[in-house]
Amino acid sequence: MISIGINYLGSPHPLLPAAVDDAARLRQFFTDWGFAAHEASRDLSSASARGIVDELEAWADSARQGGKAVGAVVYLAGHGRLSSGRHYVLTVTSPANGPYFASKAISAEELVQAVLASGAATGLILLDACYSGFAAHEIQQAVDRAALSQGGPGMDLAVLVPSLHHQKSYSGLFVENMLESLHSGSKGGHWKDGDEYVTLFELREELRLRLDDEQCAYVAGRDGLKIVPNPRYRADAADRAVEMDALLDRLTDEDREHFLRKAASTDAGDMGWFFTGRHALSHEVVQWIDRQDQGVLVVTGAPGTGKSAFLGRLAVLADPGSQAACRVLGLLDEAGGARPPVGAFDAVVHLKNRRADDVARDIAGQLGIDLTTSTSPPRDLVLALHDSGRSVTVLADALDEAEQGEEMYIARDVLRAIAGLPGCRLVVGTRRDRDGRAAPAGPLTGQERDSGPLIESLRPRRGVFRVIDLDDDEDADADIETYVEARLAAATDGGSPGSARWPTRERRRMAAHEVARQADRVFLYARFAVRALENLREEMVDRPLWQHELPTAVGEAGLHQVFIQDLRRFDDTVLITEVLTPLAFARGKGLPRRQIWPELASALSEHRSGRAYSAADVSRAIREAGSYLIEGTEDGQAVFRLYHQSISDFFRSEVTGARRA
């Protein structure tokens, strides 16, 4: 990395007070992330144009001969001038007036030649000068000529500038806003903490947002170049609901990450901050763990009844490392009998898109059992537990969302096998089958048949088998009313603690009662109904037949209707719908936002709207529809998936035309 800011003291040109400091700040930023700084560049602020170009040549030769340069970065800050159809950066010795050529000023061509000569695989030019958009165009032409002469693509090179060809650049704004966005995160959501690098396109979009009308950043060349490191990147970042970020701002980074790992993919709104109730069922689970020596407790229910929310809440309340976070978030305010004791679970696993071997290794790792050389992790995990005589309690959620075809192996070879050991207990969350079919008539108990293939696959040969069906929760209606009223009473975004969304208590109660009636015990339904109410004035409940303004269908078809109505609140419903659709077909941890996601969205829209989607459209969907998403990290980039299986079912049915009645 070579970074130069021109000091115009004693020259005929106006001073640029931030240029030298900006060069030092960028030099420090890149060296902190593994770039080698060209030491001589510190002394070039008062050098002539020829002196700077000679040093650029020396820098390029050194990088090329060293043979280790993966990326090369040049930053140059100074006065920009257009002369004879070309762009130049003035130095201390440059004359006050043009024409500028040869050794009088530094041309864009000389910058690009230095980077090309460095031998690096990727190159970036940051040109902080007036009219630099013109220089970016010249640099693009130079790169094209170089590729043509080589008979094919050469270096991946890009240039990022703070202004268009006709705009002036204001000293300090470019670097200040660039570094602030990298250190504090993207205001526009153009990149996430799960992205190891920030592309030039994303950085340009963020700078345009931050600079607003003052300057307009521009990028030429490979705008998808991954050379600018993201200082907020965490390779092991826990998955989180996209809208959860604001709720967790009060936590330290360590507490936040630990909390998110235990909460898994549980939706923020349903899990605790506005979720109330289920005390009786929570107490039942706590008692079962305390009283049973061996067996399986299954938590089931229709799609959207809040299985993951219920189990995720128990997981974080029992986790020693999450106590500080639970206290800050108010999760410890409920009655003690509905809280599991700290340390109640020895292992907590989320089974979405997992295989049996992977699940066994995960549980073993949490229990301190080494399976690194195992050829059959499920077998060796069970043998190790059997030989040790340990008593363990394991919580496993989303069996129905395991990798296709693996759910039965996970249930039989891992979960049920552990539960068959003396002193071992399993708490498992799952639908009755992968399709979320309706419950059989009558109450569901552990002794009845036709409880569904997934639940039956968990029935142990020895030990207690208990099923808790959230569909049978008699307190669900009251819990939903409390949930809705609390959400409507919460402070508005950015408002003071007393600035409720719906300030009148009686109106909140009326709305909450109606939502509970329509929800038919499905918390997911209530969640989306609340989102609709939050965007309406509370006076709506004073109108006759106001209830018909809310969705009236319930059950699975009702959930789909809720999704349809919720999507209509967006300014561009088609864009949000079609951009989210590919996530319904995603496997593993989800789709990366770059390249793959917009391509899939365009392909799936071919027989619908026919639109072609870009990375900017994906960013918009993440910003506006974050409540639908879970964000994770994989292979150095942020990845996204839909936060609930019911949403995936809906979007898939919209594409295939196989929506169930």
Residue pairs with C-beta under 8 A, 6 or more apart in sequence:
1 26
1 27
1 30
1 31
1 35
1 36
1 37
1 38
1 72
1 73
1 74
1 75
2 37
2 38
2 41
2 55
2 56
2 59
2 73
2 74
2 75
3 23
3 24
3 26
3 27
3 30
3 37
3 38
3 41
3 73
3 74
3 75
4 23
4 41
4 44
4 45
4 52
4 75
4 76
4 77
5 16
5 18
5 19
5 20
5 21
5 22
5 23
5 24
5 45
5 75
5 76
5 77
5 78
6 16
6 19
6 20
6 45
6 76
6 77
6 78
6 79
6 89
6 90
6 91
6 92
7 19
7 20
7 45
7 46
7 92
8 14
8 15
8 16
8 78
8 79
8 90
8 92
9 15
9 46
9 92
10 92
11 92
11 93
11 94
12 95
12 96
13 79
13 90
13 92
13 94
13 96
14 79
16 77
16 78
16 79
16 171
17 171
17 172
18 77
18 171
18 172
18 175
18 176
19 45
19 77
19 78
19 128
19 171
20 45
22 75
22 77
22 128
22 171
22 172
22 174
22 175
22 176
23 41
23 45
23 75
23 77
24 42
25 175
25 179
26 75
26 126
26 175
26 179
27 37
27 41
27 42
27 75
29 179
29 182
30 37
30 73
30 229
31 37
32 231
33 229
33 231
34 229
35 71
35 73
38 55
38 59
38 62
40 55
40 58
40 59
41 55
41 59
44 51
44 52
44 55
46 92
47 55
47 91
47 92
48 91
48 92
48 93
48 103
49 91
49 93
49 94
49 103
49 104
49 105
49 106
50 103
52 91
52 106
53 103
53 106
53 110
53 114
56 74
56 110
56 111
56 114
57 114
57 117
59 114
59 118
60 72
60 114
60 115
60 117
60 118
60 119
61 117
63 69
63 72
63 118
63 119
63 120
64 117
64 118
64 119
67 119
69 118
69 119
69 120
69 121
70 120
70 121
70 122
71 120
71 121
71 122
71 123
71 124
71 227
72 115
72 118
72 120
72 122
72 123
72 124
73 123
73 124
73 125
73 126
73 227
74 111
74 114
74 115
74 123
74 124
74 125
74 126
75 126
75 128
76 89
76 106
76 111
76 125
76 126
76 127
76 128
76 129
77 128
77 129
77 171
77 175
78 89
78 90
78 91
78 106
78 128
78 129
79 89
79 90
79 129
79 130
80 87
80 88
80 89
80 90
80 127
80 129
80 130
80 131
80 132
80 135
80 169
81 87
81 88
81 89
81 90
81 98
81 100
81 105
81 130
81 131
82 88
82 131
82 134
83 98
83 99
83 100
83 101
83 105
84 98
84 99
84 100
84 101
86 107
86 108
86 109
86 138
87 107
87 108
87 129
87 131
87 132
87 134
87 135
87 138
88 94
88 100
88 104
88 105
88 106
88 107
88 108
89 105
89 106
89 127
89 129
90 100
90 105
91 105
91 106
93 104
94 100
94 104
94 105
95 104
101 107
107 138
108 127
108 135
108 136
108 138
108 139
108 142
109 138
109 142
111 125
111 127
111 135
111 139
112 125
112 138
112 139
112 142
112 143
112 157
112 159
113 142
115 123
115 124
115 125
115 155
115 157
116 123
116 142
116 143
116 146
116 154
116 155
116 157
120 155
121 155
121 156
122 155
122 156
122 157
122 222
122 225
122 226
122 227
123 155
123 156
123 157
123 158
123 227
124 157
124 158
124 159
124 160
124 200
124 225
124 227
124 228
125 139
125 157
125 158
125 159
125 160
126 159
126 160
126 161
126 174
127 135
127 136
127 159
127 160
127 161
128 161
128 162
128 169
128 174
128 175
129 135
129 161
129 163
129 169
130 163
130 167
130 168
130 169
131 163
131 165
131 166
131 167
131 168
131 169
132 161
132 162
132 163
132 169
132 218
133 161
133 163
133 164
133 165
133 166
133 167
133 218
134 165
135 159
135 161
136 159
136 161
136 218
136 219
136 220
137 165
137 220
139 157
139 159
139 220
139 221
140 159
140 220
140 221
143 154
143 155
143 157
143 221
146 154
146 155
147 153
147 154
156 221
156 222
156 225
157 221
157 222
157 225
158 200
158 219
158 220
158 221
158 222
158 223
158 225
158 227
159 219
159 220
159 221
160 200
160 203
160 204
160 217
160 218
160 219
161 169
161 217
161 218
161 219
162 169
162 173
162 174
162 207
162 211
162 215
162 217
162 218
163 169
163 215
163 216
163 217
163 218
164 216
164 218
167 215
167 216
169 215
170 214
170 215
173 211
173 214
173 215
174 207
174 215
174 217
177 207
177 210
177 211
178 203
178 207
180 210
181 187
181 203
181 206
181 207
181 210
182 198
182 228
182 230
182 231
182 232
183 231
183 232
185 193
185 232
186 192
186 202
186 206
187 206
187 209
187 210
188 205
188 206
188 209
188 619
188 623
189 619
189 622
189 623
189 626
190 198
190 202
190 203
190 205
190 206
190 619
191 198
191 199
191 202
191 206
191 230
191 638
192 593
192 631
192 638
193 230
193 232
193 233
193 234
193 237
193 633
193 638
194 233
194 234
194 237
194 631
194 632
194 633
194 634
194 637
194 638
194 639
195 230
195 233
195 636
195 637
195 638
196 226
196 229
196 230
196 233
196 235
196 636
196 637
197 226
197 227
197 228
197 229
197 230
197 233
197 636
197 637
198 228
198 229
198 230
199 223
199 224
199 225
199 226
199 228
199 594
200 219
200 221
200 222
200 223
200 224
200 225
200 227
200 228
201 219
201 223
201 224
201 615
202 615
202 619
203 217
203 219
203 228
204 217
204 218
204 219
204 223
205 616
205 619
207 215
207 217
208 216
208 217
211 217
224 594
224 595
233 636
234 257
234 633
235 633
235 636
236 257
236 633
237 257
237 632
237 633
238 257
238 258
238 260
238 261
238 632
239 260
239 264
239 265
239 589
239 630
239 631
239 632
239 633
240 248
240 260
240 263
240 630
240 631
240 632
241 265
241 266
241 267
241 268
241 626
241 627
241 629
241 630
241 631
241 643
242 622
242 626
242 627
242 628
242 629
242 630
242 631
242 640
243 268
243 269
243 626
243 627
243 629
244 260
244 268
247 268
247 273
247 329
248 256
248 259
248 260
248 325
248 329
250 328
250 329
251 259
251 324
251 325
251 328
251 329
255 322
255 324
255 325
255 328
256 325
258 319
258 321
258 322
258 325
259 316
259 322
259 325
259 326
262 312
262 315
262 316
262 319
262 321
262 322
262 348
263 271
263 312
263 315
263 316
264 308
264 312
264 315
264 348
264 350
264 397
265 308
265 350
265 352
265 398
265 630
265 641
265 643
266 308
266 309
266 311
266 312
266 313
267 308
267 309
267 527
267 643
267 644
269 275
269 487
269 527
269 530
269 627
270 306
270 309
270 523
270 524
270 527
271 309
271 312
271 313
271 316
272 313
272 316
272 329
272 330
272 331
273 329
273 330
274 483
274 486
274 487
274 490
275 306
275 309
275 313
275 483
275 523
276 479
276 482
276 483
276 486
277 475
277 476
277 478
277 479
277 480
277 482
277 483
278 306
278 310
278 338
278 473
278 475
278 479
279 334
279 335
279 337
279 338
279 475
280 338
280 473
280 475
281 310
281 468
281 470
281 473
281 475
282 310
282 313
282 314
282 338
282 339
282 340
283 337
283 338
284 468
285 297
285 299
285 314
285 340
285 427
285 468
286 337
286 338
286 339
286 340
286 341
286 344
288 297
288 425
288 464
288 466
289 297
289 340
289 344
289 393
289 425
289 427
292 425
292 463
292 464
292 466
293 391
293 422
293 423
293 425
293 463
294 419
294 420
294 421
294 422
294 423
294 424
294 425
294 460
294 462
294 463
294 464
295 419
295 425
295 426
295 460
295 463
295 464
295 465
295 466
296 415
296 416
296 419
296 425
296 426
296 427
296 428
296 458
296 459
296 460
296 463
296 464
296 465
296 466
297 425
297 426
297 427
297 428
297 464
297 466
297 467
297 468
298 428
298 429
298 430
298 446
298 455
298 458
298 465
298 466
298 467
298 468
299 307
299 310
299 311
299 427
299 428
299 429
299 430
299 468
299 470
300 307
300 429
300 430
300 431
300 432
300 444
300 452
300 455
300 467
300 468
300 469
300 470
301 307
301 431
301 469
301 470
301 471
302 431
302 436
302 438
302 439
302 470
302 471
302 522
302 555
302 556
303 431
303 436
303 522
303 524
303 556
303 559
303 644
303 645
303 646
303 649
304 522
304 523
304 524
304 525
304 559
304 644
304 646
305 470
305 471
305 476
305 521
305 522
305 523
305 524
306 470
306 523
306 524
307 397
307 398
307 429
307 430
307 431
307 470
308 397
308 398
308 429
308 644
309 523
310 429
310 470
311 395
311 397
311 427
311 429
312 397
313 331
314 340
314 344
314 345
314 395
314 427
315 345
315 348
315 395
316 322
316 325
316 326
316 331
317 326
317 331
317 332
317 339
317 340
318 339
318 340
318 341
318 342
318 343
318 344
318 345
319 342
319 345
319 348
320 342
320 343
323 332
323 342
326 332
332 339
344 393
345 393
345 394
345 395
345 427
346 366
346 367
346 392
346 393
346 394
347 362
347 363
347 366
347 367
347 392
347 394
347 395
348 366
348 394
348 395
348 396
349 359
349 362
349 363
349 366
349 394
349 395
349 396
349 397
350 396
350 397
350 398
351 359
351 396
351 397
351 398
351 399
351 401
351 402
351 407
351 410
352 398
352 401
352 402
353 401
353 402
353 403
353 587
353 588
353 589
354 362
354 402
354 403
354 406
354 410
355 402
355 403
355 406
355 409
355 410
356 377
356 378
356 406
356 409
356 410
356 413
356 414
357 376
357 377
357 378
359 396
359 402
359 410
359 414
360 371
360 377
360 378
360 380
360 381
360 413
360 414
361 371
361 374
361 377
361 381
363 381
363 394
363 414
363 418
364 370
364 371
364 377
364 380
364 381
364 384
365 371
367 385
367 390
367 392
369 381
369 384
369 385
371 377
371 380
371 381
374 380
378 409
378 413
378 414
378 417
379 413
381 414
381 418
382 414
382 417
382 418
382 421
385 392
385 418
385 421
385 424
386 421
389 422
389 423
390 423
390 424
391 422
391 423
391 424
392 418
392 423
392 424
392 425
393 424
393 425
393 426
393 427
394 415
394 418
394 424
394 425
394 426
394 427
395 426
395 427
395 428
396 415
396 426
396 427
396 428
396 429
397 428
397 429
398 429
398 430
398 645
399 407
399 410
399 411
399 415
399 428
399 429
399 430
399 454
399 458
400 407
400 430
400 431
400 433
400 434
400 436
400 454
400 645
401 645
402 410
403 587
407 434
407 454
407 457
408 453
408 457
411 454
411 457
411 458
412 457
415 426
415 428
415 458
416 426
416 457
416 458
416 459
416 460
418 424
418 426
419 425
419 426
419 458
419 460
419 463
420 460
420 461
420 462
420 463
426 458
428 458
430 454
430 455
430 458
431 452
431 454
431 645
432 439
432 451
432 452
432 453
432 454
432 455
433 452
433 453
433 454
434 454
436 556
436 645
436 646
436 649
437 452
438 555
439 469
439 471
440 448
440 450
440 451
442 448
443 469
443 472
444 451
444 467
444 469
444 472
445 467
446 459
446 464
446 465
446 466
446 467
451 467
455 467
458 465
459 465
470 476
470 521
471 521
473 479
473 521
476 521
476 523
477 516
477 517
477 519
477 521
478 516
480 512
480 515
480 516
480 519
480 521
480 523
480 526
481 509
481 512
481 513
481 515
481 516
482 512
483 512
483 523
483 526
483 530
484 508
484 511
484 512
484 515
484 516
484 526
484 529
484 530
484 533
485 508
485 509
485 511
485 512
487 501
487 530
487 534
488 500
488 501
488 502
488 508
488 511
488 512
488 530
488 533
488 534
488 538
489 500
489 501
489 502
489 505
489 508
490 500
490 501
491 497
491 498
491 499
491 500
491 501
492 499
492 500
492 501
501 534
502 508
502 511
502 533
502 538
503 538
504 538
507 538
507 539
507 541
507 542
508 538
510 541
511 533
511 538
511 541
514 547
514 550
515 525
515 526
515 529
515 530
515 533
515 550
516 526
518 525
518 529
518 547
518 550
518 551
518 552
518 554
518 558
519 525
519 526
519 529
519 554
520 554
520 555
520 558
522 554
522 555
522 558
522 559
524 559
524 562
524 644
524 646
525 551
525 554
525 558
525 559
525 562
528 551
528 562
528 563
528 565
528 566
529 550
529 551
529 562
531 566
531 569
531 627
532 550
532 551
532 565
532 566
532 569
533 550
535 569
536 549
540 546
540 549
551 558
551 561
551 562
551 565
552 558
553 561
556 646
556 649
556 660
557 660
557 661
559 646
559 650
560 650
560 653
560 659
563 647
563 650
567 573
567 576
567 577
570 576
570 624
570 625
574 608
574 609
574 611
575 611
575 613
575 617
575 620
575 621
576 621
576 624
576 625
577 651
577 654
578 601
578 604
578 605
578 608
578 609
578 611
578 613
579 597
579 598
579 601
579 613
579 617
579 618
579 620
579 621
580 621
580 625
580 628
580 642
580 651
581 601
581 604
581 605
581 651
581 654
581 655
582 591
582 597
582 600
582 601
582 604
583 590
583 591
583 597
583 629
583 640
583 641
583 642
583 648
583 651
584 642
584 647
584 648
584 649
584 650
584 651
584 652
584 655
585 600
585 652
586 641
586 642
588 634
588 639
589 632
589 633
589 634
589 639
589 641
590 630
590 632
590 634
590 639
590 640
590 641
591 597
591 600
591 639
591 640
591 641
592 634
592 637
592 638
592 639
592 640
593 615
593 618
593 619
593 622
593 637
593 638
593 639
593 640
594 615
594 637
595 615
597 618
597 640
598 613
598 614
598 615
598 617
598 618
601 613
601 617
601 618
602 611
602 612
602 613
604 655
605 611
605 612
605 613
608 655
622 629
622 640
627 643
628 642
628 643
628 647
629 640
629 641
629 642
629 643
630 640
630 641
630 642
630 643
631 638
631 639
631 640
632 638
632 639
632 640
632 641
633 639
642 648
642 651
650 659
652 658
653 659
653 660
